[in-house]
Amino acid sequence: MGCASSKQFKRPPGYEEPAVLAAQTTFTVNEVEALRELYNKMSYSIIKDGLIHKEEFQLALFRNSRKANLFADRVFDLFDLKRNGVIEFGEFVRSLSVFHPKAPKSEKTAFAFKLYDLRGTGYIEKEELREMVLALLDESDLHLSECAVEAIVDNTFSQADSNGDGRIDPEEWEEFVKANPASLRNMDITMAFPSFVMHSEAHD
């Protein structure tokens, strides 16, 4: 008597309080709550288990769950902090925080480096840069000739690889980003995830 059913207090998998996430990220409490609504839509779009699976992530990005894209795969892997094949709400908010306009440039630079370091070696190889450039062009529905792509890759690599050892280390990447701020344009939530942008204004 007087015992409430535990079911009514059941939280979705990986749930974390908005106030806690707001304190640990660049988002406000209202922004986190808006992200919760977005997360719910994404996590119940296909598998409906309250967790974001890769095909649901791709569906949100491209409106197509079967469109293979290295950019989406790589971002999903970096968001999946626990490396368990799904993105929980806390992981979603913490990872998206680096794309917030007010996020420190150093965090954006480091995340972008990991994005390009496809094989996790701690360096960006020329082939990795080429693969990601092609993926970003595909994600943006831009079609360039092979020669134009090679010119972009060669020019970027020649600028970034300052010591000429055939790979870009974190320090070289940091210097390249300082000289070329536009290289971080995809590190803004409105550019990288236009479909994620909240349509309602947050009210404090």
C-alpha positions, 0 to 999 in steps of 0.5 A: 500500500502506498508503493508506486509502480517502478515503471512510471519512474523508468528512464530511457536507456542512457538518460541523464538530467538536462541540468547535469548535461548543461553544466558539462557542455556548452548548451543551456538547459533549454537547449538540452531539453530541445535536443532530447526531443530531437534525440527521441525522434531519431532513436525511435525512427527505425529500431525504436529502442530509445538509442540511436543506431547508425542507420538512424543517424544516417537517416537524420543526416541524409533522409536515407538510412542506407546511404553509405557515407564516410563522414556519417560513419566517422562522426557516429564512431566519434559520438559513440564514446562507449564504443558499444554501437549505439549513441546514448543521450548523454553521448549525443549531447556531449559530442554535439557540444563541440559543434556549438558556436560557443564551443572553444576553438581548441575543442573544434580543432581537436575533434576535426583532427580525430575526424580526419585521422580515420585509422586512429594513428595520431596522424592524418595521412594524405589518403585519409584526407582524400577520403574525407574530402570526397565524403564531405563533398558527397555529403554536400551533394557537390560533384568535382572532377578528380583533378579538382579533388586532387588539387584540394588535397595536394594544396591542403596537405602541402600547407599543413605538412610543414615538416614534410614528413608525409603526414600531419601531426596535431601541432601541424593541424593546429597551425594549419587551422589557425592560418585557415579558419574556414577549415573548421566551417563543418565544425558548426552545428548549422553546417555539419548537421543542418537537419539537427538545428532546432526549429524552436527558440529556446526560452530561458 
